Protein backbone atom coordinates (compact mmCIF):
# COMPACT_ATOMS: atom_id res chain seq x y z
CA UNK A 1 0.00 0.00 0.00
CA UNK A 2 1.30 3.41 -0.94
CA UNK A 3 0.58 5.71 2.01
CA UNK A 4 2.48 8.76 3.26
CA UNK A 5 1.76 7.80 6.89
CA UNK A 6 4.38 6.64 9.38
CA UNK A 7 4.11 4.60 12.57
CA UNK A 8 2.24 4.86 14.88
CA UNK A 9 -0.38 6.41 12.56
CA UNK A 10 0.04 3.84 9.77
CA UNK A 11 -2.85 1.47 10.52
CA UNK A 12 -3.50 -0.20 7.14
CA UNK A 13 -1.06 -3.08 6.84
CA UNK A 14 -2.18 -5.61 4.23
CA UNK A 15 -4.71 -5.82 1.41
CA UNK A 16 -6.59 -9.09 1.85
CA UNK A 17 -8.94 -8.63 -1.11
CA UNK A 18 -9.66 -5.91 -3.64
CA UNK A 19 -11.88 -5.75 -6.69
CA UNK A 20 -13.43 -2.83 -8.55
CA UNK A 21 -15.82 -1.83 -5.74
CA UNK A 22 -14.78 -3.53 -2.47
CA UNK A 23 -11.52 -3.81 -0.56
CA UNK A 24 -10.72 -5.76 2.61
CA UNK A 25 -7.65 -4.57 4.47
CA UNK A 26 -6.00 -5.78 7.68
CA UNK A 27 -5.48 -2.83 10.02
CA UNK A 28 -3.37 -3.04 13.16
CA UNK A 29 -3.24 -0.57 16.05
CA UNK A 30 -0.54 -0.14 18.70
CA UNK A 31 -3.19 0.62 21.35
CA UNK A 32 -6.92 -0.01 21.68
CA UNK A 33 -8.48 2.02 18.87
CA UNK A 34 -11.03 4.77 19.27
CA UNK A 35 -13.78 5.30 16.71
CA UNK A 36 -11.75 8.16 15.22
CA UNK A 37 -8.78 5.81 14.75
CA UNK A 38 -11.05 3.30 13.00
CA UNK A 39 -12.27 6.01 10.63
CA UNK A 40 -8.66 6.95 9.84
CA UNK A 41 -7.81 3.28 9.28
CA UNK A 42 -10.76 3.02 6.90
CA UNK A 43 -9.57 6.08 4.98
CA UNK A 44 -6.13 4.48 4.71
CA UNK A 45 -7.72 1.20 3.59
CA UNK A 46 -9.38 3.01 0.70
CA UNK A 47 -5.89 3.38 -0.82
CA UNK A 48 -6.21 -0.28 -1.85
CA UNK A 49 -8.23 0.99 -4.82
CA UNK A 50 -5.36 3.14 -6.08
CA UNK A 51 -3.85 2.17 -9.41
CA UNK A 52 -1.22 4.90 -9.30
CA UNK A 53 2.46 4.01 -8.97
CA UNK A 54 3.02 7.11 -6.83
CA UNK A 55 1.62 8.09 -3.46
CA UNK A 56 -1.78 9.77 -3.80
CA UNK A 57 -2.42 12.38 -1.12
CA UNK A 58 -5.99 12.44 0.15
CA UNK A 59 -7.68 14.62 2.72
CA UNK A 60 -10.47 13.29 4.93
CA UNK A 61 -13.12 16.01 4.62
CA UNK A 62 -16.36 14.38 5.77
CA UNK A 63 -17.42 11.64 8.17
CA UNK A 64 -21.09 10.69 8.46
CA UNK A 65 -23.40 8.01 9.84
CA UNK A 66 -20.49 6.61 11.83
CA UNK A 67 -21.23 4.38 14.77
CA UNK A 68 -19.30 2.22 17.22
CA UNK A 69 -21.43 -0.90 17.61
CA UNK A 70 -19.37 -2.52 20.34
CA UNK A 71 -16.06 -2.06 22.11
CA UNK A 72 -13.28 -4.52 21.44
CA UNK A 73 -10.09 -5.48 23.24
CA UNK A 74 -8.30 -6.50 20.02
CA UNK A 75 -5.59 -4.60 18.14
CA UNK A 76 -6.04 -6.20 14.70
CA UNK A 77 -9.16 -5.77 12.56
CA UNK A 78 -10.42 -6.25 9.03
CA UNK A 79 -11.75 -3.08 7.42
CA UNK A 80 -14.11 -3.53 4.48
CA UNK A 81 -14.36 -0.43 2.31
CA UNK A 82 -16.75 0.01 -0.60
CA UNK A 83 -16.92 2.79 -3.16
CA UNK A 84 -19.71 5.33 -3.16
CA UNK A 85 -20.15 8.32 -5.42
CA UNK A 86 -17.27 10.04 -7.14
CA UNK A 87 -17.38 13.73 -8.15
CA UNK A 88 -14.23 15.19 -9.66
CA UNK A 89 -11.44 14.61 -7.18
CA UNK A 90 -13.88 13.79 -4.34
CA UNK A 91 -14.63 10.18 -3.42
CA UNK A 92 -17.23 8.79 -1.02
CA UNK A 93 -16.62 5.46 0.72
CA UNK A 94 -18.58 3.25 3.10
CA UNK A 95 -16.78 1.17 5.71
CA UNK A 96 -17.32 -1.64 8.18
CA UNK A 97 -14.81 -2.78 10.79
CA UNK A 98 -14.75 -6.43 11.85
CA UNK A 99 -12.92 -8.28 14.61
CA UNK A 100 -11.93 -11.19 12.40
CA UNK A 101 -11.22 -12.07 8.80
CA UNK A 102 -14.51 -13.95 8.43
CA UNK A 103 -16.22 -10.54 8.74
CA UNK A 104 -18.86 -11.76 11.18
CA UNK A 105 -18.39 -9.62 14.31
CA UNK A 106 -18.93 -6.04 13.12
CA UNK A 107 -17.80 -3.39 15.59
CA UNK A 108 -18.09 -0.13 13.61
CA UNK A 109 -19.49 1.28 10.39
CA UNK A 110 -20.01 4.56 8.61
CA UNK A 111 -19.11 6.67 5.61
CA UNK A 112 -16.45 9.21 4.76
CA UNK A 113 -15.36 11.40 1.89
CA UNK A 114 -11.84 11.99 0.66
CA UNK A 115 -10.61 14.76 -1.59
CA UNK A 116 -7.57 13.70 -3.58
CA UNK A 117 -4.86 16.28 -4.13
CA UNK A 118 -4.71 17.20 -7.77
CA UNK A 119 -1.31 16.58 -9.34
C-alpha positions as CSV (number, residue, x, y, z in Angstrom):
1,X,0.0,0.0,0.0
2,X,1.3,3.4,-0.9
3,X,0.6,5.7,2.0
4,X,2.5,8.8,3.3
5,X,1.8,7.8,6.9
6,X,4.4,6.6,9.4
7,X,4.1,4.6,12.6
8,X,2.2,4.9,14.9
9,X,-0.4,6.4,12.6
10,X,0.0,3.8,9.8
11,X,-2.8,1.5,10.5
12,X,-3.5,-0.2,7.1
13,X,-1.1,-3.1,6.8
14,X,-2.2,-5.6,4.2
15,X,-4.7,-5.8,1.4
16,X,-6.6,-9.1,1.9
17,X,-8.9,-8.6,-1.1
18,X,-9.7,-5.9,-3.6
19,X,-11.9,-5.7,-6.7
20,X,-13.4,-2.8,-8.6
21,X,-15.8,-1.8,-5.7
22,X,-14.8,-3.5,-2.5
23,X,-11.5,-3.8,-0.6
24,X,-10.7,-5.8,2.6
25,X,-7.6,-4.6,4.5
26,X,-6.0,-5.8,7.7
27,X,-5.5,-2.8,10.0
28,X,-3.4,-3.0,13.2
29,X,-3.2,-0.6,16.0
30,X,-0.5,-0.1,18.7
31,X,-3.2,0.6,21.4
32,X,-6.9,0.0,21.7
33,X,-8.5,2.0,18.9
34,X,-11.0,4.8,19.3
35,X,-13.8,5.3,16.7
36,X,-11.8,8.2,15.2
37,X,-8.8,5.8,14.8
38,X,-11.0,3.3,13.0
39,X,-12.3,6.0,10.6
40,X,-8.7,7.0,9.8
41,X,-7.8,3.3,9.3
42,X,-10.8,3.0,6.9
43,X,-9.6,6.1,5.0
44,X,-6.1,4.5,4.7
45,X,-7.7,1.2,3.6
46,X,-9.4,3.0,0.7
47,X,-5.9,3.4,-0.8
48,X,-6.2,-0.3,-1.8
49,X,-8.2,1.0,-4.8
50,X,-5.4,3.1,-6.1
51,X,-3.9,2.2,-9.4
52,X,-1.2,4.9,-9.3
53,X,2.5,4.0,-9.0
54,X,3.0,7.1,-6.8
55,X,1.6,8.1,-3.5
56,X,-1.8,9.8,-3.8
57,X,-2.4,12.4,-1.1
58,X,-6.0,12.4,0.1
59,X,-7.7,14.6,2.7
60,X,-10.5,13.3,4.9
61,X,-13.1,16.0,4.6
62,X,-16.4,14.4,5.8
63,X,-17.4,11.6,8.2
64,X,-21.1,10.7,8.5
65,X,-23.4,8.0,9.8
66,X,-20.5,6.6,11.8
67,X,-21.2,4.4,14.8
68,X,-19.3,2.2,17.2
69,X,-21.4,-0.9,17.6
70,X,-19.4,-2.5,20.3
71,X,-16.1,-2.1,22.1
72,X,-13.3,-4.5,21.4
73,X,-10.1,-5.5,23.2
74,X,-8.3,-6.5,20.0
75,X,-5.6,-4.6,18.1
76,X,-6.0,-6.2,14.7
77,X,-9.2,-5.8,12.6
78,X,-10.4,-6.3,9.0
79,X,-11.7,-3.1,7.4
80,X,-14.1,-3.5,4.5
81,X,-14.4,-0.4,2.3
82,X,-16.8,0.0,-0.6
83,X,-16.9,2.8,-3.2
84,X,-19.7,5.3,-3.2
85,X,-20.2,8.3,-5.4
86,X,-17.3,10.0,-7.1
87,X,-17.4,13.7,-8.1
88,X,-14.2,15.2,-9.7
89,X,-11.4,14.6,-7.2
90,X,-13.9,13.8,-4.3
91,X,-14.6,10.2,-3.4
92,X,-17.2,8.8,-1.0
93,X,-16.6,5.5,0.7
94,X,-18.6,3.2,3.1
95,X,-16.8,1.2,5.7
96,X,-17.3,-1.6,8.2
97,X,-14.8,-2.8,10.8
98,X,-14.8,-6.4,11.9
99,X,-12.9,-8.3,14.6
100,X,-11.9,-11.2,12.4
101,X,-11.2,-12.1,8.8
102,X,-14.5,-14.0,8.4
103,X,-16.2,-10.5,8.7
104,X,-18.9,-11.8,11.2
105,X,-18.4,-9.6,14.3
106,X,-18.9,-6.0,13.1
107,X,-17.8,-3.4,15.6
108,X,-18.1,-0.1,13.6
109,X,-19.5,1.3,10.4
110,X,-20.0,4.6,8.6
111,X,-19.1,6.7,5.6
112,X,-16.5,9.2,4.8
113,X,-15.4,11.4,1.9
114,X,-11.8,12.0,0.7
115,X,-10.6,14.8,-1.6
116,X,-7.6,13.7,-3.6
117,X,-4.9,16.3,-4.1
118,X,-4.7,17.2,-7.8
119,X,-1.3,16.6,-9.3
